[in-house]
Amino acid sequence: MSLEALLARSPWACALTPEQWQRMRAELRERVVPPGAYVAHKGAPADYWLGVAQGLVKVHCAAPTGKRATLTGVPAGGWLGEGSLLKQEARRYDVVALRESRIACLPAATFRWLQETSLPFNRYLIGQLNERLGLFIATVEHERLHGVEGRIARALAALFNPVLCPGLDPALELTQEEVGLLAGISRQRANAALKVLEQEGLVRIDYGTVHVLDLERLRRY
């Protein structure tokens, strides 16, 4: 997906005035990040708002012991990192590419200028933050109350959030190893959980692809 295609799927970009669009597009940059490489480091300055034009990234954190926890995944079409920009603080989490990814980088100064000049942009940010809050509350619920299948269901459903990841095809190119990474479990446990979800008619698993058959049931699982 090109930057133009990413912007066409981004409601905030479609609502800009011609002047706002021209400045935004002129200052938008692109990075290609190889698999396993960092898109952003915890503690680094939040210089850019990040959009995923192609690929898949995960947001995770680590304890001093070295134990890591995946917080969410962001597929192509999603934007992330607005919280650090709004608070003007360093990144609180690491962002890592699970496969080769093309990342759109909107400079912090442009981001703040859009805040000051675009009411639709601010409305979009409020909706984005509200959805992300709901996502993390659901994450805590699943971690504390539900089993492995629930964690897998939550991780998959989060990728299909229509606000955070608009326009995503229900057939998602996603390996079982990547599903496990997003849910914070091993590939073997992810494989077993996916088989359970497939037997219940929520997903269909092909080689390298997860087909979501019933998104609402997946969200409620």
C-alpha positions as CSV (number, residue, x, y, z in Angstrom):
1,M,0.0,0.0,0.0
2,S,1.4,3.4,-1.0
3,L,1.3,6.5,1.3
4,E,-1.5,7.8,-0.8
5,A,-3.5,4.6,-0.2
6,L,-2.8,4.8,3.5
7,L,-4.0,8.4,3.6
8,A,-7.1,7.5,1.5
9,R,-8.0,5.0,4.3
10,S,-7.4,7.5,7.1
11,P,-10.5,9.6,8.0
12,W,-8.5,12.4,9.4
13,A,-6.6,12.9,6.2
14,C,-9.7,12.9,4.0
15,A,-11.2,15.7,6.1
16,L,-8.3,18.1,5.7
17,T,-8.6,21.4,3.7
18,P,-6.4,21.7,0.5
19,E,-3.9,23.9,2.4
20,Q,-3.7,21.4,5.3
21,W,-3.3,18.5,2.9
22,Q,-0.6,20.2,1.0
23,R,1.5,20.9,4.0
24,M,0.9,17.5,5.6
25,R,1.8,15.6,2.4
26,A,4.9,17.7,1.8
27,E,6.2,16.9,5.3
28,L,5.2,13.3,5.6
29,R,8.1,10.9,5.4
30,E,8.5,7.1,4.9
31,R,10.7,4.5,6.4
32,V,11.2,0.8,5.4
33,V,11.8,-1.3,8.6
34,P,13.0,-4.9,8.2
35,P,11.5,-7.7,10.3
36,G,12.5,-7.7,13.9
37,A,13.8,-4.1,13.8
38,Y,12.6,-1.3,16.0
39,V,10.3,1.3,14.6
40,A,10.5,3.3,17.8
41,H,12.4,2.8,21.1
42,K,11.1,3.2,24.6
43,G,12.6,6.4,26.0
44,A,13.3,8.0,22.7
45,P,11.9,11.4,21.8
46,A,8.4,11.3,20.2
47,D,9.4,13.2,17.0
48,Y,6.8,11.6,14.7
49,W,3.3,10.2,14.5
50,L,3.5,6.8,13.0
51,G,1.3,5.2,10.4
52,V,1.6,1.6,9.0
53,A,1.4,1.8,5.2
54,Q,2.5,-1.8,4.8
55,G,3.4,-4.7,7.1
56,L,2.6,-5.3,10.8
57,V,4.1,-3.9,14.0
58,K,3.7,-4.8,17.6
59,V,3.8,-2.5,20.6
60,H,5.5,-4.0,23.7
61,C,7.2,-3.3,26.9
62,A,9.9,-5.1,29.0
63,A,10.5,-5.5,32.7
64,P,14.0,-5.1,34.3
65,T,14.2,-8.9,34.4
66,G,14.0,-9.0,30.6
67,K,10.4,-10.4,30.5
68,R,8.4,-8.8,27.7
69,A,4.7,-8.2,27.2
70,T,3.0,-7.4,23.9
71,L,0.4,-4.7,24.3
72,T,-1.2,-4.6,20.8
73,G,-0.5,-5.1,17.2
74,V,-1.0,-2.5,14.4
75,P,-1.6,-3.7,10.8
76,A,-1.5,-1.7,7.6
77,G,-3.9,1.2,7.8
78,G,-3.3,2.0,11.5
79,W,-1.7,4.9,13.2
80,L,0.0,4.9,16.6
81,G,2.0,7.0,19.0
82,E,-0.3,10.0,19.4
83,G,-0.3,9.7,23.2
84,S,3.4,10.6,23.5
85,L,2.9,13.5,21.1
86,L,-0.1,14.9,22.9
87,K,1.8,14.7,26.2
88,Q,5.0,15.8,24.6
89,E,7.0,13.1,26.4
90,A,9.4,10.3,25.4
91,R,8.1,7.1,24.0
92,R,6.8,4.8,26.7
93,Y,6.9,1.6,24.7
94,D,8.9,-0.1,22.0
95,V,7.4,-0.6,18.6
96,V,8.9,-3.5,16.5
97,A,8.2,-4.7,13.0
98,L,7.0,-8.3,12.8
99,R,7.6,-8.3,9.1
100,E,9.1,-5.8,6.6
101,S,7.0,-2.7,7.1
102,R,6.7,0.7,5.5
103,I,6.1,3.3,8.1
104,A,4.7,6.8,7.4
105,C,6.2,9.4,9.7
106,L,4.4,12.7,10.3
107,P,6.6,15.2,12.1
108,A,5.5,16.3,15.6
109,A,5.4,19.9,14.5
110,T,3.0,19.1,11.7
111,F,0.9,17.0,14.0
112,R,0.5,19.9,16.5
113,W,-0.2,22.3,13.6
114,L,-3.1,20.1,12.5
115,Q,-4.3,20.0,16.1
116,E,-4.4,23.8,16.1
117,T,-6.0,24.2,12.7
118,S,-8.3,21.2,12.0
119,L,-11.4,20.4,14.1
120,P,-12.0,17.0,12.2
121,F,-8.4,16.0,13.1
122,N,-9.1,16.6,16.8
123,R,-12.3,14.7,16.6
124,Y,-10.4,11.8,15.1
125,L,-7.8,11.9,17.8
126,I,-10.5,11.8,20.5
127,G,-12.1,8.7,18.8
128,Q,-8.7,7.1,18.4
129,L,-7.8,7.6,22.1
130,N,-11.2,6.3,23.2
131,E,-10.9,3.2,21.1
132,R,-7.3,2.6,22.4
133,L,-8.5,2.9,26.0
134,G,-11.2,0.4,25.4
135,L,-8.7,-1.9,23.8
136,F,-6.3,-1.9,26.8
137,I,-9.2,-2.3,29.3
138,A,-10.2,-5.4,27.3
139,T,-6.6,-6.6,27.4
140,V,-6.5,-6.5,31.1
141,E,-9.8,-8.3,31.3
142,H,-8.7,-11.1,29.1
143,E,-5.3,-11.4,30.9
144,R,-7.1,-11.8,34.3
145,L,-10.3,-13.7,33.5
146,H,-9.9,-15.7,30.2
147,G,-7.7,-18.5,28.9
148,V,-5.4,-18.7,25.9
149,E,-8.3,-18.8,23.4
150,G,-9.6,-15.6,24.8
151,R,-6.2,-13.9,24.5
152,I,-5.9,-15.0,20.8
153,A,-9.5,-13.8,20.1
154,R,-8.7,-10.4,21.7
155,A,-5.4,-10.1,19.7
156,L,-7.2,-10.9,16.4
157,A,-10.2,-8.7,17.1
158,A,-8.0,-5.7,18.0
159,L,-6.5,-5.9,14.5
160,F,-9.9,-5.4,13.0
161,N,-10.9,-2.3,15.0
162,P,-12.7,-0.1,12.4
163,V,-11.4,3.1,14.1
164,L,-7.8,2.1,14.8
165,C,-7.3,0.0,11.6
166,P,-9.9,1.1,9.0
167,G,-10.6,-0.8,5.9
168,L,-8.7,-4.0,6.8
169,D,-9.6,-7.0,4.7
170,P,-11.1,-9.9,6.7
171,A,-8.5,-12.2,5.2
172,L,-5.4,-11.1,7.1
173,E,-1.9,-12.3,6.1
174,L,-0.8,-13.5,9.5
175,T,1.3,-16.5,10.5
176,Q,0.6,-18.5,13.6
177,E,3.9,-17.4,15.0
178,E,2.9,-13.7,14.5
179,V,-0.4,-14.4,16.2
180,G,1.5,-15.9,19.1
181,L,3.7,-12.8,19.3
182,L,0.7,-10.5,19.4
183,A,-0.9,-12.5,22.1
184,G,2.3,-13.0,24.1
185,I,2.2,-16.8,23.9
186,S,4.2,-19.5,22.0
187,R,3.5,-20.5,18.4
188,Q,2.4,-24.0,19.6
189,R,-0.1,-22.6,22.0
190,A,-1.3,-20.1,19.4
191,N,-1.8,-23.0,16.9
192,A,-3.9,-25.0,19.4
193,A,-6.0,-21.9,20.3
194,L,-6.6,-21.0,16.7
195,K,-7.8,-24.6,16.0
196,V,-10.4,-24.1,18.8
197,L,-11.6,-20.8,17.4
198,E,-11.8,-22.4,13.9
199,Q,-13.9,-25.3,15.3
200,E,-16.3,-22.8,16.8
201,G,-16.7,-21.1,13.4
202,L,-15.0,-17.8,14.3
203,V,-12.0,-18.0,12.0
204,R,-10.6,-20.1,9.2
205,I,-6.9,-20.8,9.0
206,D,-5.0,-21.2,5.7
207,Y,-1.3,-21.2,5.2
208,G,-0.1,-17.7,6.2
209,T,-3.6,-16.3,6.4
210,V,-6.3,-15.9,9.1
211,H,-9.8,-15.4,7.7
212,V,-12.1,-13.8,10.3
213,L,-15.6,-15.3,9.8
214,D,-17.5,-13.7,12.7
215,L,-15.9,-10.6,14.1
216,E,-18.6,-9.8,16.6
217,R,-18.4,-13.2,18.2
218,L,-14.6,-13.0,18.2
219,R,-14.8,-9.7,20.1
220,R,-17.2,-11.2,22.7
221,Y,-15.3,-14.5,23.1
